[in-house]
Amino acid sequence: MSGWEGISIPDFRFNDSAAATSVKIKQITTKPRYLSILMGNPAFGKTILEEPEIEINLRDTRPENVPEGKTTSTKKTTAPLLPVNEINLLVNNGNLKVKADDGRAVELSQLNSHLNLRSPGRETSFELDTNVIDDTGKSRVYAAGRFKPDRSEGWRLKAADGDLNLEVNDMALGSLTPFFAMTGVDIWAEGKISTNIKSRVK
């Protein structure tokens, strides 16, 4: 750690006590703005994750007295709050594997991405290129876009503008099920999809 060169963390590893999440990263380098962290509004410069490997084992966390398909949540939807105000994040040759509680698994391999996150009122951009692998085979997903939310609205689509490009080649819809499960959404889909979308949000 230094004021000029930032922070470097080689061979980063994390395992939670429930053996549900495992993280290994060959090297993390970042150049934080230290004053922004002290003020509670973290901002990071160029941050690189080299060969991150993440494995998540999902558990069925529904209470026993709640029937399947039902929920006890009554929370109102609010605009998301991000723990980081600004970051220029690059992921090189990453790997993310998610295992559902029913044994199904999906893997994002050779994941390369770039996220240039800026505060509302300024333009945020991203690019992602990865292979999606499950028991039905392998497909490629590429996505890129930019998004400029209105400063007064925060992270909402209202009064925002941007664009999104999405290219999917022969992806099995069932491979998305474990990712939906991570957000608490119970969706089952079958079949394959290929698409090339260029959209504009205004």
C-alpha positions, 0 to 999 in steps of 0.5 A, a space after each residue: 500500500 502506498 500513496 502513489 502506487 495505490 494498493 496491491 493484494 496478491 493471492 486474495 482468498 475468501 471462504 465463508 463459514 457456511 461454505 457457500 461462497 468461495 473467492 480466489 483472485 490472483 491479484 487485485 490492484 487499485 488506486 483509491 482516493 483515500 480522502 473519499 473513503 474517510 468521508 464515507 463516499 468511496 471512489 476508486 481509480 483504475 482497479 484490476 482483478 486478475 483471474 478471479 474465481 468465484 463459486 457460489 452454492 445456493 441454499 434454500 432459505 425459505 422459512 419452513 412455514 412459508 409455502 413454495 411460491 409465497 413470500 412474506 416480504 412487504 418491502 417497498 421498492 426504493 432506488 438502489 444505493 451503491 457502496 462505491 461512488 466511482 470506480 474504473 474496474 477491469 476483470 481479466 479472465 474471470 470465472 463465476 460458477 453458481 450451483 443451485 440447491 437442486 444440483 443445477 450449475 452454470 458457469 461464466 468462463 473466460 469472463 472479461 469486463 470493464 465497468 466505468 462507474 460514475 455518480 448520477 449526473 455523469 455517464 457510466 459505461 460497461 462492457 462484458 464478454 463471457 462464455 456461459 456453460 451448463 450441462 447443455 453446452 456453451 454459448 457466448 454473451 457480449 454486452 456493452 452500454 452506457 447509462 447517464 441517470 439524472 442527478 436529481 433522480 439517482 439510480 433510476 430510469 426516470 429522466 435517464 438516457 443511454 444505450 445497450 448492445 446485447 449479443 447472445 449466441 445459442 444460449 440455453 434459457 435454463 442456464 439462467 435459473 441459478 442466477 435468478 435464484 440468487 435474487 430470490 426469483 423462482 423462474 424455470 425456462 427451457 429452450 435456446 435463444 440467439 439475439 442481437 439487440 441494439 437499444 436506446 434509452 431516453 
